[in-house]
Protein backbone atom coordinates (compact mmCIF):
# COMPACT_ATOMS: atom_id res chain seq x y z
CA UNK A 1 0.00 0.00 0.00
CA UNK A 2 1.45 3.33 -1.06
CA UNK A 3 -1.61 5.42 -0.25
CA UNK A 4 -1.80 6.72 -3.83
CA UNK A 5 -4.25 4.19 -5.25
CA UNK A 6 -4.09 1.37 -7.77
CA UNK A 7 -2.15 1.58 -11.02
CA UNK A 8 -4.79 1.61 -13.79
CA UNK A 9 -2.18 1.21 -16.53
CA UNK A 10 -2.17 -2.56 -15.97
CA UNK A 11 -5.93 -3.00 -16.47
CA UNK A 12 -6.76 -5.46 -19.25
CA UNK A 13 -9.22 -4.34 -21.89
CA UNK A 14 -11.11 -6.24 -24.58
CA UNK A 15 -12.55 -5.34 -27.96
CA UNK A 16 -16.30 -4.80 -27.95
CA UNK A 17 -16.59 -5.88 -31.58
CA UNK A 18 -17.64 -9.46 -30.81
CA UNK A 19 -19.54 -8.70 -27.61
CA UNK A 20 -23.12 -9.89 -27.22
CA UNK A 21 -25.34 -6.80 -26.84
CA UNK A 22 -28.74 -6.83 -25.22
CA UNK A 23 -29.79 -3.74 -27.22
CA UNK A 24 -29.13 -3.35 -30.96
CA UNK A 25 -30.27 -0.98 -33.68
CA UNK A 26 -32.50 -3.80 -34.91
CA UNK A 27 -34.63 -3.68 -31.77
CA UNK A 28 -34.70 0.10 -31.30
CA UNK A 29 -38.34 1.19 -31.39
CA UNK A 30 -39.53 3.24 -34.36
CA UNK A 31 -41.53 6.33 -33.32
CA UNK A 32 -45.22 5.99 -34.04
CA UNK A 33 -48.53 7.25 -32.73
CA UNK A 34 -50.23 5.00 -30.20
CA UNK A 35 -53.91 4.29 -30.91
CA UNK A 36 -56.15 6.72 -29.06
CA UNK A 37 -57.44 5.18 -25.86
CA UNK A 38 -54.71 2.54 -25.92
CA UNK A 39 -54.70 0.46 -22.72
CA UNK A 40 -50.91 0.68 -22.63
CA UNK A 41 -51.24 4.39 -21.86
CA UNK A 42 -50.60 3.97 -18.13
CA UNK A 43 -51.53 7.35 -16.68
CA UNK A 44 -53.99 10.07 -17.69
CA UNK A 45 -51.62 12.69 -16.25
CA UNK A 46 -49.40 12.12 -19.29
CA UNK A 47 -51.90 14.11 -21.33
CA UNK A 48 -51.62 17.04 -18.89
CA UNK A 49 -47.82 16.94 -19.14
CA UNK A 50 -48.02 16.81 -22.95
CA UNK A 51 -50.33 19.83 -22.95
CA UNK A 52 -47.79 21.75 -20.85
CA UNK A 53 -44.99 20.77 -23.27
CA UNK A 54 -46.93 21.93 -26.32
CA UNK A 55 -47.98 25.19 -24.65
CA UNK A 56 -44.40 25.88 -23.63
CA UNK A 57 -43.07 25.43 -27.16
CA UNK A 58 -45.89 27.43 -28.72
CA UNK A 59 -44.79 30.28 -26.45
CA UNK A 60 -41.08 29.73 -27.16
CA UNK A 61 -40.43 28.45 -23.65
CA UNK A 62 -37.90 25.68 -22.95
CA UNK A 63 -38.48 21.96 -22.54
CA UNK A 64 -35.60 20.17 -20.85
CA UNK A 65 -35.35 16.37 -21.15
CA UNK A 66 -33.18 14.68 -18.47
CA UNK A 67 -32.82 10.91 -18.55
CA UNK A 68 -31.16 7.86 -17.11
CA UNK A 69 -29.64 5.15 -19.29
CA UNK A 70 -32.73 2.96 -19.47
CA UNK A 71 -34.29 5.29 -22.04
CA UNK A 72 -31.50 4.18 -24.39
CA UNK A 73 -31.40 0.59 -23.10
CA UNK A 74 -35.14 0.19 -23.64
CA UNK A 75 -34.68 1.12 -27.29
CA UNK A 76 -36.24 4.59 -27.21
CA UNK A 77 -33.46 6.70 -28.73
CA UNK A 78 -35.41 7.49 -31.89
CA UNK A 79 -38.33 8.91 -29.90
CA UNK A 80 -35.98 11.42 -28.29
CA UNK A 81 -34.36 12.17 -31.65
CA UNK A 82 -37.74 12.74 -33.30
CA UNK A 83 -38.75 15.19 -30.58
CA UNK A 84 -35.47 17.02 -31.16
CA UNK A 85 -36.12 17.12 -34.90
CA UNK A 86 -39.59 18.58 -34.33
CA UNK A 87 -38.21 21.37 -32.17
CA UNK A 88 -39.98 20.12 -29.04
CA UNK A 89 -36.88 19.63 -26.89
CA UNK A 90 -34.58 22.55 -26.20
CA UNK A 91 -32.02 20.76 -24.01
CA UNK A 92 -31.16 17.06 -23.58
CA UNK A 93 -29.27 15.91 -20.49
CA UNK A 94 -28.37 12.66 -18.78
CA UNK A 95 -26.06 10.88 -16.40
CA UNK A 96 -22.76 9.36 -17.53
CA UNK A 97 -24.31 6.00 -18.39
CA UNK A 98 -26.55 7.66 -20.99
CA UNK A 99 -23.50 9.00 -22.82
CA UNK A 100 -21.89 5.56 -22.89
CA UNK A 101 -24.87 3.61 -24.20
CA UNK A 102 -25.59 6.32 -26.76
CA UNK A 103 -21.94 6.35 -27.89
CA UNK A 104 -21.79 2.55 -28.17
CA UNK A 105 -24.99 2.44 -30.18
CA UNK A 106 -23.46 4.98 -32.58
CA UNK A 107 -20.21 3.11 -33.28
CA UNK A 108 -21.16 -0.50 -32.58
CA UNK A 109 -24.84 -0.68 -33.43
CA UNK A 110 -25.40 -2.28 -30.03
CA UNK A 111 -24.96 -1.72 -26.32
CA UNK A 112 -25.67 -3.18 -22.87
CA UNK A 113 -23.55 -6.19 -21.96
CA UNK A 114 -24.60 -9.05 -19.69
CA UNK A 115 -23.27 -7.81 -16.35
CA UNK A 116 -23.90 -10.86 -14.08
CA UNK A 117 -21.43 -13.04 -16.00
CA UNK A 118 -18.93 -10.30 -16.91
CA UNK A 119 -18.41 -9.20 -13.30
CA UNK A 120 -17.32 -12.70 -12.33
CA UNK A 121 -13.94 -12.46 -14.07
CA UNK A 122 -13.42 -8.69 -14.01
CA UNK A 123 -14.16 -8.19 -17.70
CA UNK A 124 -17.26 -6.10 -17.01
CA UNK A 125 -16.97 -2.70 -18.66
CA UNK A 126 -13.42 -3.23 -19.90
CA UNK A 127 -14.18 -2.35 -23.52
CA UNK A 128 -11.23 -0.95 -25.42
CA UNK A 129 -13.03 1.09 -28.06
CA UNK A 130 -15.63 2.57 -25.70
CA UNK A 131 -13.12 3.54 -23.02
CA UNK A 132 -10.34 4.76 -25.28
CA UNK A 133 -12.49 6.69 -27.74
CA UNK A 134 -14.72 8.35 -25.14
CA UNK A 135 -11.84 9.30 -22.87
CA UNK A 136 -9.91 10.63 -25.86
CA UNK A 137 -12.94 12.61 -27.03
CA UNK A 138 -13.50 14.16 -23.61
CA UNK A 139 -9.83 14.97 -23.02
CA UNK A 140 -9.43 16.55 -26.47
CA UNK A 141 -12.71 18.42 -26.21
CA UNK A 142 -11.92 19.72 -22.76
CA UNK A 143 -8.60 21.09 -24.02
CA UNK A 144 -10.60 22.97 -26.69
CA UNK A 145 -12.91 24.49 -24.10
CA UNK A 146 -15.82 22.13 -24.76
CA UNK A 147 -18.13 20.44 -22.27
CA UNK A 148 -18.63 16.69 -21.94
CA UNK A 149 -21.58 16.44 -24.34
CA UNK A 150 -20.07 18.82 -26.88
CA UNK A 151 -16.81 16.83 -26.78
CA UNK A 152 -18.53 13.54 -27.62
CA UNK A 153 -20.61 15.13 -30.38
CA UNK A 154 -17.50 16.76 -31.86
CA UNK A 155 -15.63 13.44 -31.82
CA UNK A 156 -18.49 11.54 -33.48
CA UNK A 157 -18.80 14.23 -36.14
CA UNK A 158 -15.04 14.24 -36.77
CA UNK A 159 -14.81 10.45 -37.23
CA UNK A 160 -17.82 9.53 -39.38
CA UNK A 161 -16.27 6.30 -40.59
CA UNK A 162 -16.08 4.98 -37.05
CA UNK A 163 -19.74 5.72 -36.33
CA UNK A 164 -21.89 4.04 -38.99
CA UNK A 165 -24.94 4.18 -36.70
CA UNK A 166 -24.69 7.84 -35.69
CA UNK A 167 -28.30 8.38 -36.80
CA UNK A 168 -29.22 6.55 -33.58
CA UNK A 169 -27.19 8.90 -31.39
CA UNK A 170 -29.14 11.40 -29.30
CA UNK A 171 -25.85 13.18 -28.56
CA UNK A 172 -25.01 13.65 -32.23
CA UNK A 173 -28.52 14.74 -33.22
CA UNK A 174 -28.83 17.29 -30.41
CA UNK A 175 -25.54 18.88 -31.44
CA UNK A 176 -26.57 18.89 -35.11
CA UNK A 177 -29.79 20.66 -34.09
CA UNK A 178 -27.83 23.24 -32.08
CA UNK A 179 -29.46 22.44 -28.75
CA UNK A 180 -27.39 21.76 -25.63
CA UNK A 181 -26.57 18.15 -24.80
CA UNK A 182 -25.05 17.76 -21.35
CA UNK A 183 -23.91 14.87 -19.17
CA UNK A 184 -23.60 14.99 -15.41
CA UNK A 185 -21.24 12.37 -14.06
CA UNK A 186 -20.21 10.89 -10.74
CA UNK A 187 -16.59 9.76 -10.78
CA UNK A 188 -16.39 6.00 -10.40
CA UNK A 189 -19.90 5.18 -11.63
CA UNK A 190 -19.17 4.73 -15.35
CA UNK A 191 -17.24 2.03 -17.18
CA UNK A 192 -14.97 4.51 -18.96
CA UNK A 193 -13.60 5.43 -15.52
CA UNK A 194 -12.18 1.89 -15.35
CA UNK A 195 -10.13 2.33 -18.51
CA UNK A 196 -6.36 3.01 -18.44
CA UNK A 197 -6.94 6.12 -20.56
CA UNK A 198 -9.28 7.78 -18.03
CA UNK A 199 -8.22 11.37 -17.32
CA UNK A 200 -10.21 12.38 -14.27
CA UNK A 201 -9.32 16.06 -14.49
CA UNK A 202 -10.83 16.21 -17.97
CA UNK A 203 -13.84 14.09 -17.03
CA UNK A 204 -14.68 16.25 -14.02
CA UNK A 205 -13.85 19.52 -15.74
CA UNK A 206 -15.91 18.75 -18.84
CA UNK A 207 -18.92 17.65 -16.80
CA UNK A 208 -18.52 20.80 -14.69
CA UNK A 209 -18.86 22.87 -17.86
CA UNK A 210 -22.00 20.91 -18.69
CA UNK A 211 -23.45 21.79 -15.29
CA UNK A 212 -23.00 25.49 -16.06
CA UNK A 213 -24.72 24.98 -19.42
CA UNK A 214 -27.64 23.20 -17.74
CA UNK A 215 -27.89 25.98 -15.16
CA UNK A 216 -28.25 28.49 -17.99
CA UNK A 217 -31.10 26.44 -19.51
CA UNK A 218 -32.83 26.08 -16.13
CA UNK A 219 -32.52 29.83 -15.54
CA UNK A 220 -34.86 30.33 -18.53
CA UNK A 221 -37.38 27.72 -17.38
CA UNK A 222 -40.19 30.04 -16.27
CA UNK A 223 -43.38 28.83 -18.04
CA UNK A 224 -41.32 25.94 -19.37
CA UNK A 225 -41.14 22.20 -18.63
CA UNK A 226 -38.57 19.93 -16.98
CA UNK A 227 -38.94 16.20 -17.69
CA UNK A 228 -36.96 13.50 -15.89
CA UNK A 229 -36.95 9.90 -17.09
CA UNK A 230 -35.60 7.36 -14.63
CA UNK A 231 -32.66 9.34 -13.24
CA UNK A 232 -33.67 8.96 -9.62
CA UNK A 233 -30.47 10.41 -8.14
CA UNK A 234 -28.47 12.42 -10.67
CA UNK A 235 -31.41 14.02 -12.46
CA UNK A 236 -33.15 14.95 -9.22
CA UNK A 237 -30.08 16.33 -7.48
CA UNK A 238 -28.58 18.20 -10.44
CA UNK A 239 -31.91 19.84 -11.29
CA UNK A 240 -32.51 21.06 -7.73
CA UNK A 241 -29.04 22.62 -7.54
CA UNK A 242 -29.42 24.25 -10.95
CA UNK A 243 -32.79 25.65 -9.93
CA UNK A 244 -31.39 27.02 -6.67
CA UNK A 245 -28.55 28.73 -8.55
CA UNK A 246 -31.02 30.25 -11.00
CA UNK A 247 -33.22 31.67 -8.26
CA UNK A 248 -30.20 32.83 -6.28
CA UNK A 249 -29.12 34.87 -9.31
CA UNK A 250 -32.55 36.45 -9.61
CA UNK A 251 -34.06 34.50 -12.51
CA UNK A 252 -37.88 34.13 -12.24
CA UNK A 253 -38.17 30.35 -12.39
CA UNK A 254 -41.40 29.74 -10.50
CA UNK A 255 -44.17 29.08 -13.04
CA UNK A 256 -42.84 25.73 -14.23
CA UNK A 257 -44.14 22.25 -14.97
CA UNK A 258 -42.09 19.29 -13.82
CA UNK A 259 -42.66 15.59 -14.43
CA UNK A 260 -40.84 12.52 -13.19
CA UNK A 261 -41.26 9.24 -15.11
CA UNK A 262 -40.24 6.09 -13.24
CA UNK A 263 -41.30 2.60 -12.15
CA UNK A 264 -41.76 3.59 -8.50
CA UNK A 265 -45.43 3.91 -7.50
CA UNK A 266 -45.67 6.80 -5.03
CA UNK A 267 -49.41 6.73 -4.52
CA UNK A 268 -50.60 10.24 -3.58
CA UNK A 269 -47.26 11.88 -4.30
CA UNK A 270 -48.48 15.37 -3.43
CA UNK A 271 -49.44 14.46 0.13
CA UNK A 272 -47.29 15.49 3.08
CA UNK A 273 -45.11 12.72 4.49
CA UNK A 274 -42.43 12.74 7.17
CA UNK A 275 -39.08 11.03 7.36
CA UNK A 276 -40.65 7.86 8.79
CA UNK A 277 -42.04 7.07 5.33
CA UNK A 278 -39.66 5.42 2.80
CA UNK A 279 -40.99 7.60 -0.02
CA UNK A 280 -39.54 10.61 1.82
CA UNK A 281 -36.10 9.44 0.70
CA UNK A 282 -37.01 9.04 -2.96
CA UNK A 283 -35.33 12.16 -4.33
CA UNK A 284 -37.51 12.90 -7.38
CA UNK A 285 -40.64 13.14 -5.22
CA UNK A 286 -39.15 16.12 -3.38
CA UNK A 287 -36.58 17.53 -5.77
CA UNK A 288 -38.53 17.38 -9.04
CA UNK A 289 -42.23 17.03 -8.35
CA UNK A 290 -42.98 19.02 -5.19
CA UNK A 291 -40.33 21.47 -4.00
CA UNK A 292 -39.63 23.21 -7.36
CA UNK A 293 -43.36 23.88 -7.88
CA UNK A 294 -44.20 25.07 -4.35
CA UNK A 295 -44.64 28.67 -5.58
CA UNK A 296 -46.24 28.04 -8.96
CA UNK A 297 -46.72 25.58 -11.76
CA UNK A 298 -47.39 21.89 -11.25
CA UNK A 299 -45.41 18.72 -10.62
CA UNK A 300 -46.33 15.21 -11.80
CA UNK A 301 -45.12 11.70 -11.13
CA UNK A 302 -45.83 9.20 -13.92
CA UNK A 303 -45.47 5.51 -13.06
CA UNK A 304 -44.76 2.97 -15.80
CA UNK A 305 -42.28 1.35 -18.15
CA UNK A 306 -40.55 3.86 -20.43
CA UNK A 307 -41.62 1.74 -23.42
CA UNK A 308 -45.20 2.65 -22.51
CA UNK A 309 -44.92 6.14 -21.06
CA UNK A 310 -42.58 7.72 -23.62
CA UNK A 311 -44.61 6.59 -26.66
CA UNK A 312 -47.75 7.78 -24.85
CA UNK A 313 -46.25 11.20 -24.14
CA UNK A 314 -44.94 11.42 -27.71
CA UNK A 315 -48.38 10.53 -29.13
CA UNK A 316 -50.21 13.13 -27.02
CA UNK A 317 -47.71 15.82 -28.02
CA UNK A 318 -47.99 15.12 -31.73
CA UNK A 319 -51.79 15.10 -31.62
CA UNK A 320 -51.80 18.50 -29.91
CA UNK A 321 -49.41 20.23 -32.29
Helices and strands as residue ranges (DSSP letters): G 8-10, E 23-24, G 25-27, H 45-58, E 63-67, H 70-73, H 77-85, E 91-95, H 96-108, E 110-111, H 115-118, H 128-143, H 148-158, G 160-162, G 166-168, H 170-176, E 180-184, G 191-194, H 200-219, E 225-229, H 234-248, E 257-262, G 278-281, H 283-284, I 285-290, G 291-293, E 298-303, H 306-320
